[in-house]
């Protein structure tokens, strides 16, 4: 299982503590140092069954400074994936990637249902 996070993010720290407390093994990847590629994002998006918008870090400074709230609706899925692949700070985190699912953001109940 791959755990993609930003180590300075408080939600990521909480999620990582939850994983550790529940004895779940994972490999950690820093999203700022090792940004997801276009192909990874495309695969994760299809595995997640989530709308692509859920992969954007809508509360992030970069998202807001680029006025993406107003621009995403006019962008194709391919353009959105290309944009996400340019900077890890645009991507919502943490992300859990398993063989058969992808979880975006930390929702304890959802993680409990799927990962335990």
Number of C-alpha atoms within 10 A of each C-alpha: 14 15 23 25 26 22 16 9 12 10 17 20 15 14 23 20 12 16 18 12 9 12 10 12 11 16 10 15 18 16 22 16 10 12 20 21 16 18 12 13 19 17 12 24 21 14 16 17 11 14 10 17 17 14 23 23 19 16 10 13 12 14 16 14 9 10 11 16 13 9 10 15 11 9 12 10 15 11 13 20 22 16 16 22 20 14 17 23 19 24 28 23 24 25 23 23 19 15 8 8 16 20 24 21 20 19 11 11 9 12 17 12 8 10 14 10
